[in-house]
Amino acid sequence: MGGSCCYYIISLFSFRFFSTVWNNRIQPKNKIIGCEWFYIGNSYIDLYILLFALYLSNINAQMDEKFYHPDREWLGIDSLQYQEIILHTDSDIIYSVIIKPQECVKATILYFHGNGGNISKWVNHIRPLVNDGFQICMLDYRGYGKSSGTPTHLNIAHDAQMLLDTLLKRKDVMDTKLIVYGVSIGSQVATHLTRNNNDKISALIFDGMITSFTDIALLTSPKEYHEQIKQFVTSPYSAKEDIEEIKNVKVLFIHSKEDEIPIEGAQEIYNNLSYPKIFWIYEGRHIEAPIKYPETFVEYVNKLL
């Protein structure tokens, strides 16, 4: 996430430039034909407004990309028993898999990985759960692994909902409890999906939780730009807001005090929840718990059943 810092600074300098131009523009004498005005139909449009609107639209699209680091290198997951789920939206292919345990299924986990890698590079994080009897459905965001396109906050939320709708029609899923699992930046879409499908989901897991897109932008930027970031780096959805609308869902928080994502954000959300909740604090770096402590990891997830 640290690579986003320079981008935020450049964007803020660009915004200041446009603001200065707007505030100091010279009003044209001829509003029909002039370098600052366009005539469209029966309306006059200030060129500066038009340019600034286009600028903001472009910045918002590009800003989303800075949160995600797609990886198309596929390592293969043939060591696990799985089925492919391929969805089509717009002109893109959305690739996901459902990984099956060897024995009876305890529950289904819909897993949203972090902002790097792809399904094939996250399987070791979920392997302990598969070995314990959980079936895991993993989604690759657009541009990751075998999914095409470019990831944005909104299309990830759209694709997650489409995948959930597909899963709920499968007999091997509808007869099980459904748990949603968000890792790092995946905690955003995991919470948003749970909020919008509260009655269908029994539990929610946060692993290395990020509280909002805006918060992570603040974390990776110099303090002198924080006020501008709060104004212009907006979150179309955020875990810390969506969690307030979720009811009667068990929640497991997995976090480390050594995590580069401060634990205080997750702890604050945990403290404000009134329904069943668990907080596992482990020793290690960001999202290392399933790798370093697989047995303890499985024990905590089983508490959600």
Phi, psi and omega in degrees: 000338184298334181294347180284342188304308182299323181296316179300318182295314179300317180298319182290322175298319179297318179297318179298322179299310180297322179296318180295316179300315180298313184291336185245016183292153177265126180288127180289147178285322180258109185275356178266315178235109180195161184290345184256355187230144171248146173253116180232114182063238179254016186239150172254131180240123178296126182302323180295321178296316180298312180297319182291323177296316177297321179299312181296320179299317179293319180297317180299317179294316180291325181299320177304317183299331183288346178274345187236145180230079184301142180229116182267351181293121184255122183268344181091145180228033185293347178286349181245153176273120185212162174236142178277143171235112183247121182247154180238133178212137185051238178251014185251157174254130179251118185257133175213165178224154170241118185263130188258140173281166180286329184252195180299146183280125176282316183193166176254134177244123174265114194250125178246112186282180182283194188272002177235173178071203175198182183312313186296339181260001178248357186296331179292337177286332183255353183304317179302325180289319177298317180296338181265001175109005177271142169262136188241126173257124182242134180251134169263123178298163181303134181091348180263140174054240182263006175275142179263173175094195182233132183284139169224163179304316186287320181285336174294317178297319179298314183291325178297317179294319179297319178294316179300316179301322179292317181297320184292348176268352181271132180297326181287355176248316185298338179268010181236162170290146182246124179244135177255133188234121179243125180254125177053241181293339176295345177295336179293304181291329179298316180291318181297317179295320179295318178301317185280352181223041189308318185285349183259350188243133184262337182205159183223135180239131174247123179240110184064050190299138168254129187284328176194162176297321179296319181297321180287329174295320177296320182297328186256014181233153178299149185298330183293347179254005186296320182296319178294321179296318179300329181279320194245344175263087187267156178253118177296337171203152180215145183299319185290339175268316181296326182298333180291340182263357183270138182232146170055042176236130176289141183231131175245124175257131176237118185204159178237146176291340178271358183298142176292338172270114186307135182289339185300325180296314178294321180295322179296316178296317178303314183295333182270354180279140181255350181259174187307131185210152180223140176234115177256115176258119182245168176263125181152183182270185183306125176051036179268350188305311182297333181276317184278327185228061186300322181291315178295321178304310180296321179300317181292319180295324179295337178293346181275350183278000000 
